[in-house]
């Protein structure tokens, strides 16, 4: 088994040895190849290409729409999906695990790092590596013996100030998978794709209005927003909403006519948000264009909820 020194890159900073940066996610999926692992993460088929780490960084700009890009590396029985500057995998781990197992580790120095392990669609164990007590899930203590072995405390009152938290998480991953990726393999040319969680099997959030917490009727919200922005004739939309009103599940694929419109809405919304932090892109949108783009993001969210019969209308 590996030692913390073997995966020191997981917690390293620039100038202190090899590093993947201050935000990244590694999601391990059993018994699937690279293409299937990316698909389960919402990989868009027409964006699949071989890319190295600098190639992915070059896509994060206004013209490309600031896409989330992930790479996949085969480790034998397991495949690892690497999201540089991304964090979707740990939130998708239950959906990704359907029919198999998945485990995900998120390093996020500015928000909430996380560890998640799931089997066949059920979240087994989930915890914050900096505060590993308490844990959540169907069997939150299943990995506790290994967590203790690698130096995580068991005391509920532990202040959680551990060093090398992501490295320790990877040692727990190795306990599950029997394998870990090498740093050089993760940063070299790999099969990659733009990923969009909207197209995954993960549950969709209930629809709501911007700035409000209360849920709204998702179908009605889709109709309001498409009417407001002249999108009522979007191909496939009427049929999808009619099926949703009959409580029939609807699958929208990324390459379908409706799916391509959803992708365009999400890209515009992402462009509007990310460009605010991009000196070169901030002024390439007018205020009116940015407001419309944000509405398109809410439209996509409402449509996602509408196509899940259990989330179509507030109860």
LOVEX-123007 format. One line per field, with one value per residue: residue in three letters; y, x, z of N, C-alpha, C in turn. Coordinates in steps of 0.02 Angstrom, whole numbers. Each point is the difference from the previous one (the first is absolute). Layout:
! residues N
drenba <- (ALA_...)
nc2 <- (Y_...)
nc1 <- (X_...)
nc3 <- (Z_...)
cac2 <- (Y_...)
cac1 <- (X_...)
cac3 <- (Z_...)
cc2 <- (Y_...)
cc1 <- (X_...)
cc3 <- (Z_...)
//
This chain:
! residues 315
drenba <- (UNK_UNK_UNK_UNK_UNK_UNK_UNK_UNK_UNK_UNK_UNK_UNK_UNK_UNK_UNK_UNK_UNK_UNK_UNK_UNK_UNK_UNK_UNK_UNK_UNK_UNK_UNK_UNK_UNK_UNK_UNK_UNK_UNK_UNK_UNK_UNK_UNK_UNK_UNK_UNK_UNK_UNK_UNK_UNK_UNK_UNK_UNK_UNK_UNK_UNK_UNK_UNK_UNK_UNK_UNK_UNK_UNK_UNK_UNK_UNK_UNK_UNK_UNK_UNK_UNK_UNK_UNK_UNK_UNK_UNK_UNK_UNK_UNK_UNK_UNK_UNK_UNK_UNK_UNK_UNK_UNK_UNK_UNK_UNK_UNK_UNK_UNK_UNK_UNK_UNK_UNK_UNK_UNK_UNK_UNK_UNK_UNK_UNK_UNK_UNK_UNK_UNK_UNK_UNK_UNK_UNK_UNK_UNK_UNK_UNK_UNK_UNK_UNK_UNK_UNK_UNK_UNK_UNK_UNK_UNK_UNK_UNK_UNK_UNK_UNK_UNK_UNK_UNK_UNK_UNK_UNK_UNK_UNK_UNK_UNK_UNK_UNK_UNK_UNK_UNK_UNK_UNK_UNK_UNK_UNK_UNK_UNK_UNK_UNK_UNK_UNK_UNK_UNK_UNK_UNK_UNK_UNK_UNK_UNK_UNK_UNK_UNK_UNK_UNK_UNK_UNK_UNK_UNK_UNK_UNK_UNK_UNK_UNK_UNK_UNK_UNK_UNK_UNK_UNK_UNK_UNK_UNK_UNK_UNK_UNK_UNK_UNK_UNK_UNK_UNK_UNK_UNK_UNK_UNK_UNK_UNK_UNK_UNK_UNK_UNK_UNK_UNK_UNK_UNK_UNK_UNK_UNK_UNK_UNK_UNK_UNK_UNK_UNK_UNK_UNK_UNK_UNK_UNK_UNK_UNK_UNK_UNK_UNK_UNK_UNK_UNK_UNK_UNK_UNK_UNK_UNK_UNK_UNK_UNK_UNK_UNK_UNK_UNK_UNK_UNK_UNK_UNK_UNK_UNK_UNK_UNK_UNK_UNK_UNK_UNK_UNK_UNK_UNK_UNK_UNK_UNK_UNK_UNK_UNK_UNK_UNK_UNK_UNK_UNK_UNK_UNK_UNK_UNK_UNK_UNK_UNK_UNK_UNK_UNK_UNK_UNK_UNK_UNK_UNK_UNK_UNK_UNK_UNK_UNK_UNK_UNK_UNK_UNK_UNK_UNK_UNK_UNK_UNK_UNK_UNK_UNK_UNK_UNK_UNK_UNK_UNK_UNK_UNK_UNK_UNK_UNK_UNK_UNK_UNK_UNK_UNK_UNK_UNK_UNK_UNK)
nc2 <- (-60_53_46_41_-17_-57_30_23_-16_-42_16_-11_53_45_-26_-45_-11_-58_33_-18_41_56_-15_-61_-43_-55_-29_-52_-33_-50_-41_59_12_32_-24_-58_4_26_-49_-41_35_-18_-43_53_-47_56_-2_-64_6_-12_13_41_6_21_-52_-32_23_-15_-48_18_20_63_-6_-40_53_1_-49_-45_-15_-64_-32_-54_-37_-51_-32_-30_-31_50_52_46_42_39_42_28_30_-63_-11_-17_-36_38_44_-31_-10_15_49_20_-17_21_-59_41_22_51_33_56_36_51_31_39_36_21_-63_-51_-25_-57_-51_-36_-50_-30_-38_-14_61_-32_58_-30_39_54_35_51_-5_64_-26_-56_36_-10_-63_-4_-24_-51_2_54_-54_-16_60_3_-67_6_38_-42_-50_43_2_-16_50_-32_47_-3_11_-43_45_-60_24_-34_-23_17_39_29_2_16_44_16_-1_34_41_0_8_43_35_3_58_35_58_-2_46_-27_-55_31_24_-61_-12_15_-51_51_36_45_16_-24_11_50_-30_4_-57_51_-2_29_60_10_19_58_56_36_-13_-54_-21_29_-65_-6_6_-55_-35_29_-13_-61_-5_22_-36_-54_17_13_-54_-11_-47_18_17_-2_-29_-40_65_12_-46_28_60_-20_-32_55_32_-50_31_9_-43_50_-31_50_-22_4_-51_-1_18_-28_-55_12_12_-53_-32_27_-15_-61_-3_29_-41_-51_20_11_-57_-42_32_-1_-58_16_30_-52_-31_34_37_-65_6_20_46_21_-9_29_45_5_2_40_32_-5_17_48_16_-10_34_45_-2_0_45_33_-21_18_-48_-25_39_-23_-16_57_-39)
nc1 <- (42_-27_48_-9_64_-30_-46_60_1_-38_46_43_40_-14_55_-46_20_-6_-45_-62_25_-32_-22_-19_-25_6_-31_-2_-4_-33_37_26_-3_49_-23_-12_60_25_-30_17_53_-37_48_14_-33_-28_16_-8_57_60_6_51_28_53_-17_-11_56_22_-43_30_-38_-10_44_31_-19_65_9_-35_64_-11_51_9_19_14_-24_-21_-18_36_-41_49_-47_40_-25_43_6_-17_-65_-19_56_21_-32_34_38_-57_-15_62_-17_-52_-14_34_62_0_57_-12_53_-21_51_-19_54_-47_-21_-34_58_4_-26_-13_-33_-14_-52_-4_21_30_-5_59_49_-10_56_11_51_-18_-62_36_-15_-64_-16_-16_-60_-11_66_-9_-2_-24_23_-32_4_-12_-52_-10_8_-33_-27_-59_-22_-17_30_-64_39_29_49_21_47_-11_62_17_-53_19_63_-22_-39_54_29_-55_6_65_-24_-40_43_47_-19_53_-19_46_36_54_-32_-17_61_8_9_-64_-41_-31_-42_-39_-10_-62_-1_-25_47_14_5_37_-31_-51_26_-43_-48_31_-18_37_43_-36_-19_-60_-18_1_-57_37_-54_-35_53_3_-65_7_55_-27_-57_32_34_-63_-4_-64_32_35_35_-52_-5_-44_31_58_-27_-28_57_33_-47_17_49_18_48_42_32_40_21_66_-9_-53_-51_-41_36_4_-66_-10_42_-32_-57_23_23_-56_-34_37_-6_-64_1_34_-31_-41_33_-16_58_21_-42_15_32_3_-33_-56_-24_-30_56_30_-49_-1_66_-7_-47_44_44_-41_-7_64_10_-44_28_60_-26_-22_57_2_-44_47_28_-51_-35_2_11)
nc3 <- (0_-27_5_50_8_-15_37_17_-65_34_45_-49_8_-47_-24_18_-61_-32_-36_17_46_14_-61_18_-43_37_-51_40_-57_28_-37_-13_-66_-32_-57_29_29_-56_-33_48_-16_-53_-19_-37_-35_-24_64_-10_33_-27_65_2_59_-35_-38_57_26_-61_20_55_-51_-13_-49_44_36_16_-44_33_4_-15_28_-38_51_-40_53_-55_56_23_-8_-5_20_-35_47_-42_58_9_9_-62_-7_51_-39_-48_53_30_-42_6_62_-35_28_40_7_41_-3_34_-18_36_-30_49_-10_-43_0_-24_23_-34_33_-55_30_-59_10_-64_-5_49_29_6_-20_38_-11_41_-42_2_-3_4_53_-12_-14_-64_-12_-42_-4_38_39_-60_-14_58_-1_-65_14_50_-43_-39_62_-27_38_56_36_19_53_-42_6_-23_37_-55_-4_-62_6_-56_19_61_-31_-36_59_19_-53_11_61_-33_-37_46_-26_-21_-27_-47_31_-27_19_56_-3_-24_-66_6_-5_-29_37_-31_62_-2_67_-36_-36_64_33_20_60_-30_10_49_-43_-8_28_-42_49_-17_61_-4_-4_-67_-32_-9_-18_48_37_-28_5_61_12_-28_31_57_-20_-19_47_-8_-56_56_-49_3_10_-47_-37_18_-5_-57_-13_18_-34_-40_32_-64_17_-7_-49_16_-59_10_-43_41_-41_45_0_-64_3_38_-40_-50_31_15_-62_-22_41_-18_-64_14_34_-40_-49_52_1_-63_12_-38_41_54_-43_-13_57_-28_40_-55_-34_51_5_-66_1_52_-34_-50_47_22_-63_-9_56_-19_-61_29_41_-53_-24_64_-12_39_-46_-36_54_34_52)
cac2 <- (60_63_42_70_32_-20_41_68_49_14_58_47_66_19_15_-48_-66_-11_15_6_63_7_-28_-54_-56_-65_-45_-68_-39_-69_-41_38_28_72_32_-9_40_70_6_1_66_51_16_14_-43_35_37_-48_9_-10_65_5_49_69_5_11_69_47_3_37_70_25_-26_-70_-6_-24_-66_-47_-54_-54_-51_-67_-43_-69_-29_-71_-10_65_58_62_61_56_66_56_58_-21_-28_-33_-72_-18_10_-48_-67_-50_-15_-32_-68_-47_-62_-13_40_62_37_64_44_69_51_68_39_61_-17_-61_-63_-53_-70_-37_-69_-23_-65_-11_57_19_31_-40_41_67_42_55_-23_42_-14_-65_-18_-64_-25_-10_-53_-60_-36_51_-24_-58_11_29_-31_24_71_3_-23_52_56_40_-13_-29_37_47_67_17_64_-12_32_-51_15_-49_-30_-31_-60_-51_-24_-44_-64_-35_-22_-60_-56_-22_-17_-36_37_73_25_37_71_12_-28_45_63_-10_-3_-49_9_50_26_49_-35_40_-42_-1_-59_-61_-31_27_37_72_43_30_66_57_65_29_38_-25_-69_-43_-32_20_-50_0_6_68_43_-7_36_72_23_-7_53_64_6_-20_-67_-50_-46_-40_-69_-53_25_-10_-72_-17_27_-38_-63_16_11_-67_-34_-48_23_20_1_47_-15_61_11_9_70_35_-2_51_64_2_13_71_41_-8_32_72_15_-8_55_61_-3_-2_60_52_-6_-3_69_3_-17_33_52_-24_-8_56_-19_-34_-67_-40_-18_-53_-61_-29_-29_-63_-50_-19_-39_-68_-32_-15_-55_-61_-20_-18_-66_-49_4_9_69_44_51_-2_-34)
cac1 <- (-42_37_8_-18_52_-9_-53_8_-23_-72_-7_54_-13_51_64_16_-3_-54_-66_-57_-33_-38_-67_-5_-41_16_-56_19_-60_20_-26_-19_58_5_-57_-60_8_-15_-73_-35_12_-30_44_-35_35_33_57_52_64_58_25_44_-23_-1_-54_-62_2_-10_-71_-36_-2_-65_-20_-20_-55_24_-27_31_30_28_39_-9_60_-12_43_-17_-70_-28_18_-4_-17_36_-26_42_-42_-70_-25_-64_-1_-18_-72_-33_27_-53_-25_54_12_-55_22_70_23_37_26_23_35_3_39_-25_29_-38_-69_-8_25_-48_13_-63_3_-68_-8_-63_-46_-12_57_17_38_17_26_45_65_28_-41_-28_-53_-33_-7_-69_-10_-35_44_52_61_29_71_33_65_53_10_42_66_37_11_-59_-23_-66_-36_-49_18_65_-5_5_59_46_42_-1_-67_-18_42_-31_-59_21_19_-63_-21_39_-28_-59_13_63_43_0_34_62_-8_18_-52_-58_14_17_-57_-50_-67_-34_-63_-38_-51_-58_-40_-71_-14_13_-57_-7_-63_2_-26_-66_1_-16_14_63_-3_-52_12_-59_-7_-56_-21_54_-26_-23_58_29_-43_8_64_4_-41_34_59_-14_28_-53_4_61_-14_-5_-21_-71_-11_30_-42_-62_15_10_-65_-31_43_41_70_25_73_25_71_37_1_-68_-14_-12_62_47_-23_16_72_12_-23_46_63_-9_-4_68_40_-19_25_73_31_4_66_49_10_-6_-67_-52_-37_-22_-72_-37_-40_-60_20_16_-63_-32_39_-16_-67_6_23_-58_-44_27_-12_-72_-16_26_-47_-64_5_-2_-69_-4_18_-33_-39_6_-56)
cac3 <- (0_-4_60_-13_-41_-70_-30_27_-50_9_44_-13_-29_-49_29_53_-30_-49_28_-45_14_62_-12_-48_23_-28_9_-21_-17_-10_-55_-59_-34_4_-34_42_61_-18_-14_64_30_-43_-56_-62_-48_-54_26_20_-35_42_23_58_49_-28_-50_37_25_-55_-17_52_-18_-22_-65_6_48_65_14_47_-40_41_-34_29_-2_20_51_0_16_15_-40_39_-37_30_-16_23_18_-1_63_-10_14_68_6_-45_13_6_-66_-39_26_-14_-29_16_57_-17_57_-25_47_-22_34_-14_55_13_17_40_-27_15_-18_-6_-24_-15_-31_-36_6_70_34_58_48_-24_54_-15_23_53_59_-18_46_-15_-68_-21_-49_22_46_5_32_-35_-15_59_17_-44_16_59_-20_-37_43_17_68_8_51_-27_19_-31_-35_-71_-30_-23_-57_-55_1_-64_-4_43_-36_-55_29_11_-67_-18_38_-36_-70_-10_-47_-1_-60_7_-16_-70_-43_2_-33_-70_-46_19_-28_40_-28_39_39_20_44_-20_-39_38_33_67_11_-15_53_-15_-31_42_-32_23_62_45_20_-6_-66_-41_-49_-49_-68_-8_-3_-67_-48_12_-24_-74_-27_11_-43_-68_-11_5_-57_5_-21_50_66_12_14_65_52_1_34_71_31_8_49_-35_-2_-66_-5_-51_-11_-19_-72_-26_-12_63_38_-25_25_71_4_-17_57_55_-17_7_71_28_-26_36_68_3_-30_51_32_-54_-23_-72_-23_40_-37_-65_6_29_58_-24_-22_59_33_-40_8_65_-8_-37_48_41_-44_-4_65_6_-45_30_52_-31_-31_54_25_72_16_-48_34_73_34)
cc2 <- (63_33_72_34_-16_42_71_53_20_62_55_64_14_22_-48_-71_-6_12_1_64_-3_-22_-55_-56_-63_-48_-67_-41_-71_-30_40_27_76_35_-4_40_73_9_4_67_56_21_8_-35_37_44_-46_11_-17_69_-10_57_72_10_15_72_51_8_45_75_18_-33_-72_-10_-28_-70_-35_-59_-50_-49_-67_-42_-69_-22_-75_-9_66_51_61_58_59_65_53_62_-17_-36_-40_-72_-18_10_-50_-72_-53_-19_-37_-73_-51_-61_-18_37_62_33_63_42_69_39_68_44_61_-13_-64_-60_-56_-68_-35_-69_-26_-68_-5_54_23_29_-37_44_66_40_56_-21_43_-7_-67_-28_58_-18_-13_-59_-60_-40_44_-24_-58_7_24_-35_25_74_9_-21_56_65_47_-19_-28_39_50_73_22_64_-6_30_-53_28_-52_-33_-35_-62_-56_-29_-49_-68_-41_-25_-64_-61_-29_-29_-45_35_75_23_32_72_12_-27_46_63_-7_-2_-58_12_47_21_57_-39_49_-43_-2_-64_-65_-27_24_36_74_39_24_68_54_63_26_42_-23_-73_-45_-30_26_-58_2_10_72_49_-4_39_76_26_-6_52_67_11_-26_-69_-54_-51_-42_-73_-49_24_-15_-73_-19_26_-38_-67_11_10_-65_-42_-56_25_14_0_46_-13_63_15_5_74_39_2_53_70_7_16_73_45_-3_34_76_21_-4_56_65_1_4_64_57_0_-1_70_6_-12_39_49_-21_-16_65_-25_-38_-71_-44_-21_-55_-66_-33_-31_-67_-55_-24_-41_-72_-37_-19_-57_-66_-26_-23_-70_-56_3_12_72_50_57_-4_-32_42)
cc1 <- (44_5_-17_51_-9_-52_3_-24_-73_-12_51_-24_54_65_21_-5_-57_-68_-52_-39_-43_-72_6_-42_23_-57_17_-64_23_-34_-29_63_-2_-61_-63_5_-16_-75_-39_8_-32_43_-39_38_39_58_58_62_56_29_48_-25_1_-55_-67_-2_-13_-74_-39_2_-69_-24_-23_-56_21_-26_36_24_31_36_-9_62_-18_52_-11_-73_-37_22_-7_-15_30_-30_48_-44_-74_-20_-64_-2_-24_-75_-40_16_-54_-27_51_8_-54_25_72_18_35_22_32_31_5_47_-28_21_-41_-72_1_30_-47_27_-67_12_-71_2_-69_-52_-13_64_13_33_18_26_43_69_31_-37_-35_-51_-48_4_-73_-3_-34_40_61_66_33_75_39_65_57_13_45_71_41_4_-58_-22_-70_-44_-48_17_68_-7_13_62_52_43_-12_-69_-18_42_-29_-63_18_23_-62_-27_37_-23_-60_18_60_49_-5_36_67_-11_14_-54_-61_11_19_-62_-47_-64_-39_-64_-24_-53_-54_-46_-75_-18_16_-65_-9_-67_9_-29_-70_9_-17_14_67_-9_-52_14_-60_-5_-61_-18_50_-24_-23_59_35_-42_7_64_7_-43_34_56_-11_26_-53_2_63_-15_-1_-28_-73_-15_27_-44_-66_11_9_-67_-39_41_40_72_22_76_19_75_35_-2_-69_-12_-12_64_50_-21_15_74_15_-23_49_67_-5_-2_69_45_-15_29_76_32_4_67_57_8_-10_-71_-56_-42_-22_-74_-30_-38_-63_16_16_-63_-35_37_-14_-70_3_26_-57_-49_24_-12_-74_-20_25_-47_-67_2_10_-69_-5_17_-37_-37_12_-60_-22)
cc3 <- (0_68_-18_-44_-74_-35_28_-49_11_42_-14_-31_-52_34_55_-26_-49_33_-55_12_62_-6_-52_30_-37_17_-31_-11_-19_-61_-58_-33_3_-30_43_64_-14_-14_65_36_-40_-58_-65_-57_-54_24_21_-43_48_17_58_44_-28_-51_34_26_-55_-19_48_-16_-28_-64_4_51_67_17_57_-41_48_-45_35_-12_25_51_6_12_12_-52_44_-47_39_-25_26_10_-1_63_-9_26_69_11_-43_19_7_-69_-43_20_-19_-38_16_64_-25_65_-27_55_-32_44_-21_58_19_20_41_-36_21_-22_-3_-29_-8_-34_-30_14_71_30_65_54_-33_59_-29_26_55_66_-11_48_5_-73_-15_-49_30_50_13_30_-37_-11_61_18_-43_12_61_-17_-32_39_12_71_2_48_-32_16_-29_-40_-75_-32_-17_-56_-54_-7_-66_-12_42_-34_-55_27_19_-66_-19_37_-36_-68_-11_-45_12_-63_18_-22_-74_-48_-2_-41_-73_-44_18_-39_45_-35_42_39_21_42_-17_-35_37_29_71_7_-15_59_-18_-31_51_-40_25_63_49_15_-13_-70_-36_-46_-58_-71_-13_-5_-67_-50_9_-32_-76_-34_4_-50_-71_-18_2_-56_1_-19_58_67_14_17_68_57_4_35_75_36_9_50_-32_-1_-71_3_-57_-7_-24_-74_-31_-13_65_42_-22_22_75_10_-14_57_58_-14_7_73_32_-23_38_70_3_-25_50_36_-50_-29_-75_-25_32_-41_-70_-1_27_61_-21_-23_59_38_-38_9_67_-2_-36_45_45_-42_-5_66_7_-45_28_55_-30_-29_51_31_76_20_-43_35_75_32_60)
//
